[in-house]
Amino acid sequence: MKRLFYFILLLAGLSAVHSCKDLLDENGDPLLDINENTGLNGPRALFREITDSDTLAEYHYNGSLLSRVITDSASITDVMWSGDKISKITFKGFLDLDGDGDLDKDSISYTQLFTYGNSGKLETISENRSFFKRTTVPPSTTPGPQTLYKKTKSLYTLKYATATNKLDSIIMRNGPDAPGTVGFQDYSKTKYEYLGDNISKVTRKYGPLNGSAFGSVLTAYSYEYTNYDDKISPFTLIPFGYKISRILSTERNDQESSMLSPNSPKRLSITDLMDPVPTPVIFSTDYNYDAQTYMTKGFGVNYIYKPL
């Protein structure tokens, strides 16, 4: 419930107004759709996700291909391509792993390698992650430099429904990456349900992994998305591989799964399924759109576009 409380505070604290300092992109070119009366004809790219107090994400491109994303505290995600497919993603920066609403002071870096099947669909992501922390150096109380204290490895397996070809599930296997350790120790299973082409429900369950056997579920959450609009989501402009990587950046970032949908939900509910009486926590919003029906504001976040 602590994590749900944080999410309430996050959504409640976001605002829909931003200062004029962000009216230009990194090249000095005018940005688009700062208000609902302007728009863009022709190819566009998502450039920023912003609130009144912060830039949540800034997207950079090499031509039309996403190449870098800068997020909170100047955390950097680099995206590498092989032809028209993402082959590798690297991250260096800070994440909120404990879900308390603040970015952790200890930094993280990870590398994800993407493997595709004969059909061209993303099938596996293998990840190696390093955790760093600052320790106080006596007699000073000032923290010292970031030092490595833990490494983990993960394997994500993506499955698609035969009838619809849509993402059906993701199985995560995770464990320490250290001398003397063999195999994985933990798992999660994520199930995706749809209403039309939009994600309607995501259920993720976690437990221990005993060799190849999945142990009893110890933690489980569900995320339900309803009241979808019929306009265009900003995330249709972002590649599928990056969206999956962003969702998987922390073990419980599944509330962002609606970015896999072509439209935007006006209602989100999150439920801790392990509570004796599971009770959903509900969030709702209205959206603003530009003249080309791209969504420009929702849940307190403004989406800023730029021409390609």
N, C-alpha and C positions, 0 to 999 in steps of 0.2 A: 504493500500500500504506500510505502514511502515514495516509490518511483512514480506511482499514479499521482500522488500529491505534488511532486515536482512538476509533472507534466501539466497539471492544472495551473500552477504558477507560471509556467513558461508560456502557455497560450494566453493566459490572462494578462501577462505583462507585455505582450507584443502589441505594437501600434501600427497604424497604417500610414503614417506621415514620415517623410524623409526630407532632409535639407537639400538646398539647391547645389551643394558642393558636388553631388554625384550626377550632374547633368551631362558629363563627358565620360567617354570610355578611356581605356589606357592609352589610346592613340590620339586623344583629344577630339575625337569625333562625337557629335551630338548623340545622346542616347534617345531611345524611343519609348513611347508609352509611359511617360512620367505621370500623365493623368489619363483619365478614361476617354478624353476627347481626341486623342491623337492616335496614330496607327502607322503601320508599315505595309506597303505593297511590295511583294517580292521576298526573296530568301531572307531569313532572320536567324539569329542565334540568341539563346538565353545568355545574358551577361551577368546580372547580379540578382541575388536574393537579399533584400535589405529590410530592416525595421527602422524606427525613428532613432535608434541609438546605436545600431551596429550593422555591419555587413556580414551576413551569415555565410555567403558564398559568392565568389567571383570567378567566372569561367573565362579561360583563355583558349585560343584556338590557333592551330597551324593550318591555314586555309579554312576549310570547313570542318576539320577534325578537332575534337576536344583534345587539348594537350596538357592543360594544367588547371587545377582548381585550388584557390586559396580560401581557406575557411578560418574559423575563430583562432585568434592568437597567432595569425600568420602561419597556420599549419598548411602544408603543401602536399597536394596529391598530384603526381605526375602520371600521365596516361600515355602508354606506348602502343603503337599499332603495327600490325602485319597486314598490309593491304587494307581491306575495309573492316578488319576485325581487331578489337583490342587484344593485345597479347600479354601485356604486363601493366600492373598498377603498383606504384610505390607511394607510401605515405610517410611523412615525418612531421610530428607535431604533438598535439594534445587532444585527448578525448575525455568524455565524461563516462568512465567505465562503471563507476559506482552509482550513477543515476541520482546524484544529490543536487543536480542543477548547476554545478560549477565544473568547469574543465579541471581535470586532475593536474596538479603541479608537476607530476612526474611525466616525462615524455614517452612517446611510443614511436617505433618505426616498424613498418611491415612491407613485405613484397608479396604480391599475388601474381601467380602465373595462370593464364587462361588456356584451356584446352577445348577444342571444338570437335564435334562428331562429323560423320560423313554428310549429314544433312545441313551442316553449317551452323547448327545451334550450339550455344555454350553448354558444355557438359560437366566440366570440373574446374574448380579453382583451388589451387594449392597455395597455402600461405605460410610464410615464416615471419614470426613477430618477435621483436625485441622490446623489453621494458627497461626504462632507465629511471633512476631516482637521484635526488639530491640528499646528501647526508650532512648534518652539521659537523663542522671541523673544529674540535676543541683546540684551544680554549675559546675560540670565537663561537658566536651563535649564528654566524652567517652560513647558510648552506653552501656546500662545495659544488664542484661541477657535476653534471649528470653522469652517472656511472651505470653500466649494464648490471642488472641483478637477476633477470629471468628471460628465458626464451621459450616460445611455444611454437607448435606446428599445427596446422589445421588442413583438413581436406573437405571441400564442399562439393557435393554431388547433386546436380540439377536433373530433375526428371520432368518430362512433358507428357501431357495427356494425348493418347493416340488419336482420339476422336477429334479433338479441337486444336492440337499442336500448341496449346498454351502451357505456360509453366504450371506444373502440378505440385511439385514439392522440392525442398532442398534438405538434404541430410548433411549435418556437420559432424565431423569427427575431430576431436581436439585432444592435445596432450603436450607434455613438456618436451622441449627439444634440448636434451642434455645427454652427456655421455652416460651409458649404462641404462638408458630408458628405451624401451621398445614398444612400438605401437601407440595407440591412442587410449585415453582414459575416460573421456566424456563425449556425449553426443547431444545433438538437438535434431528434432524433426519438425519441419515447417510445412504446413499444408495450405494451399491456396484454393479458394473458391471464387466463382465468378457470377456476375449478373451481366449477361451479354459479354462485352469485351472488358468490362471493368472488374477490378478486384472487389469482391463483396465481403470476404472474410479471410483472415489469416489466423491460423492456430499454430503456436510453437510450443513444443514440449522438450524438456531437458532431463537428462539423467546420466548415470554412470555407464561406461562401456566396459564390458568384461570380455576381453578378446574380441570376438566378432558378435557377441550377444549384447543386445540392448537391455539395460537394466530397468528397474521400475522408475516411472516418471516422478521426479522430485519437484519440478517447477513447471508451470504451464500458464500461458497467457493467450487470450484471443483478442483480435482487433477486427471490428466490423465497420464497414463503410457503406453509407446509405445516402439517399437523396442526391445522386449524381446529377450534375448539369449536363447540357448537350453541347458545351463549348470546348475549346481546345486547351488542354493542360500545358503549362510551360515545359513540363518534363518530357513531352513528346519530342522536344528538340535535343534531348540528352541521350547518348547511346545506352542501350540496355545493359551492357557490361558494367558501365560506371554506376548505374543505378543499383544494380545488385551489390557491387562493392560497397557502396555507401550504406545500404541497408545492413550489410554484414560487418560494418566497421566496429560495431559493438554487439555484444550478444543479445541485446534487447532493444534494437533500433527498428523493430518491425512496424512501429506506428507510421513509418514513412513508406510503407508498402504501396500506398495508393499512387505513388509516383510511377508505378508500372501500368497504370490505367491511362487511356486516352482522354478521359474526362476527369472532373474534379468532384469529390464528395463534399457535401455540405454538412455532413454529420459523421462523427467518429466516436466509437465507444470502445473502451479498453476494459477487459475483465481479467482479474486474477482468478484462474480456474481452480486454484488450490485452496481458496477461501472456503470455509464450511458452507457458507451461502454466497456463491459468486454473485457480485453486484457490479454491473457495468458503470464505469465513469464516462459521462457523455460530454462531448464538445460539439459545438455547431458554429457555422459561419455563413455569411453571405459573400458573394464574389463581385468584383468589378472586372470588366472586360474592355478591350480596345475595339476599334472599328472592324478588325478582322477576326473578332471573337476569341482572341487569345486572352486567357485569364491574366489579370494584372495585380489583383490583390485578394488575399484570403487568409484566414486565421492570423491576421496581423502582419503578414509578410507581403511586401511589394516585389513584383517580378519585373525586372528591367531587361529590355531587349536591345539588340544592336543589329544592323544590317550585316549580312555576309558578303 
